[in-house]
C-alpha cells in the first residue's frame, strides 16, 4: 500500500512520548488529545505540526535527558 501523502509523527509536548498520533501533512484543525503515558491533555494545532518542528523537539528532549542524568 502506497501513501498519497507523507505522515508526520506527533509527539506529546509534555513528556517523551514520541508518537502521540500520526497525521498527514495536509491535516488541518485543532485537536484535544490525552497522552496515554503522562495523562496530560494537549491541544494541538495541526497547522504548525511539521517534521522539522518534531525533530527539533526530540533533540531538545535528548539534551534535557542528558543534563538530568549527569
C-alpha positions as CSV (number, residue, x, y, z in Angstrom):
1,X,0.0,0.0,0.0
2,X,1.4,3.3,-1.0
3,X,0.6,6.5,0.9
4,X,-0.6,9.5,-1.1
5,X,1.0,11.9,1.4
6,X,3.8,11.9,4.0
7,X,2.8,11.0,7.5
8,X,4.1,13.0,10.4
9,X,4.5,11.5,13.9
10,X,3.2,14.0,16.5
11,X,4.8,13.8,19.9
12,X,3.5,14.8,23.4
13,X,4.7,18.3,24.3
14,X,4.7,17.3,28.0
15,X,6.7,14.0,28.0
16,X,9.0,12.0,25.9
17,X,6.2,10.0,24.2
18,X,7.5,10.4,20.6
19,X,4.3,9.0,18.9
20,X,1.2,10.5,20.4
21,X,-0.5,10.1,17.0
22,X,0.2,10.3,13.3
23,X,-1.3,12.7,10.8
24,X,-0.8,13.6,7.1
25,X,0.9,16.8,6.0
26,X,-2.4,18.1,4.8
27,X,-4.2,17.6,8.1
28,X,-5.9,20.8,9.4
29,X,-7.7,21.9,12.5
30,X,-7.2,21.8,16.3
31,X,-7.5,18.6,18.3
32,X,-7.5,17.9,22.0
33,X,-5.9,14.6,23.0
34,X,-4.8,12.8,26.2
35,X,-1.4,11.2,26.3
36,X,-1.5,7.6,27.4
37,X,1.9,7.9,29.0
38,X,1.7,11.1,31.1
39,X,-2.1,11.6,31.1
40,X,-1.7,15.3,30.1
41,X,-4.3,16.7,27.9
42,X,-2.8,18.6,24.9
43,X,-4.4,21.0,22.5
44,X,-2.6,20.7,19.2
45,X,-3.0,23.0,16.2
46,X,-2.2,20.8,13.2
47,X,-1.3,23.9,11.1
48,X,2.0,24.1,13.0
49,X,2.9,20.4,13.0
50,X,5.8,19.7,10.7
51,X,8.6,17.2,10.6
52,X,11.2,20.0,11.2
53,X,9.5,21.1,14.4
54,X,9.2,17.4,15.6
55,X,12.9,16.8,15.0
56,X,13.9,19.9,16.9
57,X,11.8,19.0,19.9
58,X,13.2,15.4,20.0
59,X,16.8,16.9,20.1
60,X,15.7,19.2,22.9
61,X,14.3,16.3,24.9
62,X,17.5,14.3,24.4
63,X,19.6,17.3,25.7
64,X,17.4,17.7,28.7
65,X,17.6,14.0,29.5
66,X,21.4,14.1,29.2
67,X,21.6,17.0,31.6
68,X,19.3,15.3,34.0
69,X,21.4,12.1,34.1
70,X,24.7,13.9,34.6
